[in-house]
Amino acid sequence: MNYSGPDRVKSDGEFQRWEHEMWSILTPLKAALNSAFWVSTPGAALATSDQLRAIARDSTKWQLNHHCHIPDLAVSFRRVLRSSVALADLLLEQSQNPNGVDWPALNREVIGFHRLLEQFLVMMTDHSTRIPSDPGQ
């Protein structure tokens, strides 16, 4: 990812570029979320926690220089990042719990994060489909 100077999204073409770059964040985020669905040991929970934390860290750096002009979408993405850190914290906490992992609680949190991520994807796709594919339209 390029962390150079600020890049504000202003036109539909710029949004398409922003959206394309966003997939370099969303792809590993979705992979980490899929890992969280299958976590079955404290070690796996710790590894998934590390993945989510690294994605949120790198994504936050990217977001500082790649602003989206669609306020609802930008807010939703920040919420996704905050939630990924919260899920990472919970995974870490559960992996170190001396009484063992609370699997039902962890599963509820993973499902909740999945819903939040899906809402963001729907919002992003909804905006993307409103962009004319032909610049002359």
C-alpha positions in Angstrom: 0.0 0.0 0.0 1.1 3.5 -0.7 1.3 5.7 2.4 2.4 8.8 0.5 0.6 12.2 0.5 -3.1 12.6 1.0 -5.4 11.4 -1.8 -9.0 12.7 -1.4 -11.5 10.9 -3.5 -13.4 13.5 -5.6 -14.7 11.9 -8.8 -16.2 8.6 -9.8 -12.9 7.6 -11.3 -11.2 8.3 -8.1 -13.8 6.4 -6.2 -13.2 3.4 -8.4 -9.5 3.7 -7.7 -10.2 4.0 -3.9 -12.6 1.0 -4.1 -10.0 -1.0 -6.0 -7.3 -0.2 -3.3 -9.9 -1.0 -0.6 -10.0 -4.6 -1.8 -6.3 -5.0 -0.8 -7.6 -4.4 2.7 -10.9 -6.3 2.5 -9.4 -9.5 1.1 -7.1 -10.2 4.0 -9.7 -8.9 6.4 -12.3 -11.4 5.1 -9.6 -14.2 5.2 -8.9 -13.3 8.9 -12.6 -13.3 9.6 -13.0 -16.8 8.0 -10.1 -17.9 10.2 -12.0 -16.6 13.2 -15.0 -18.7 12.3 -12.9 -21.8 12.4 -10.8 -21.0 15.6 -10.8 -24.1 17.7 -7.7 -23.7 19.9 -6.3 -20.8 22.0 -3.3 -20.7 19.7 -5.5 -20.3 16.7 -7.4 -17.5 18.5 -4.1 -15.8 19.2 -2.9 -16.0 15.6 -6.2 -14.7 14.3 -5.9 -11.8 16.8 -2.5 -10.9 15.5 -3.8 -11.0 11.9 -6.7 -8.7 12.6 -4.5 -6.3 14.6 -2.0 -6.1 11.7 -4.7 -5.5 9.1 -6.3 -2.7 11.2 -2.9 -1.1 11.8 -1.9 -1.1 8.1 -5.4 -0.1 7.0 -5.4 2.9 9.4 -2.2 4.1 7.9 -3.7 3.7 4.4 -6.9 5.5 5.4 -5.0 8.5 6.6 -3.8 9.3 3.1 -6.8 7.9 1.1 -9.9 9.8 2.1 -13.3 8.9 0.7 -15.6 11.7 -0.1 -18.7 9.6 0.8 -19.1 10.3 4.5 -21.3 7.3 5.3 -18.8 4.9 3.6 -15.8 6.5 5.4 -17.5 6.3 8.8 -18.6 2.7 8.1 -15.0 1.7 7.2 -13.7 3.3 10.4 -16.2 1.3 12.4 -15.0 -1.9 10.7 -11.5 -1.1 11.7 -12.4 -0.3 15.3 -14.5 -3.5 15.4 -11.6 -5.6 14.0 -9.4 -4.3 16.8 -12.1 -5.1 19.4 -12.4 -8.6 17.9 -8.6 -9.0 18.0 -8.7 -7.9 21.7 -11.4 -10.5 22.5 -9.5 -13.2 20.7 -6.4 -12.4 22.6 -8.3 -12.3 25.9 -9.9 -15.6 25.3 -6.7 -17.2 24.1 -5.2 -16.3 27.5 -8.2 -17.1 29.7 -7.1 -19.5 32.4 -10.6 -20.9 32.6 -10.6 -21.7 28.9 -12.1 -20.1 25.8 -15.8 -19.0 26.0 -16.6 -20.4 22.5 -20.3 -19.3 22.4 -19.4 -15.8 23.3 -16.5 -15.7 20.8 -18.7 -17.1 18.1 -21.4 -14.4 18.7 -18.7 -11.7 18.4 -17.3 -13.2 15.1 -20.9 -13.3 13.7 -21.5 -9.7 14.7 -18.3 -8.6 13.1 -19.2 -10.5 9.9 -22.5 -8.7 9.8 -20.8 -5.3 10.2 -18.3 -6.2 7.4 -21.2 -7.3 5.1 -23.0 -4.0 5.8 -19.9 -2.1 4.7 -19.6 -4.2 1.6 -23.2 -3.7 0.6 -22.8 0.1 1.2 -19.6 0.2 -1.0 -21.2 -2.0 -3.7 -24.3 0.2 -3.7 -22.3 3.3 -4.4 -20.2 1.5 -7.0 -23.2 0.4 -8.9 -24.4 4.0 -9.2 -21.3 5.0 -11.1 -21.8 5.0 -14.9 -19.4 2.6 -16.6 -19.3 4.9 -19.7 -17.7 8.3 -18.8 -19.9 9.9 -21.5 -23.1 9.0 -19.6 
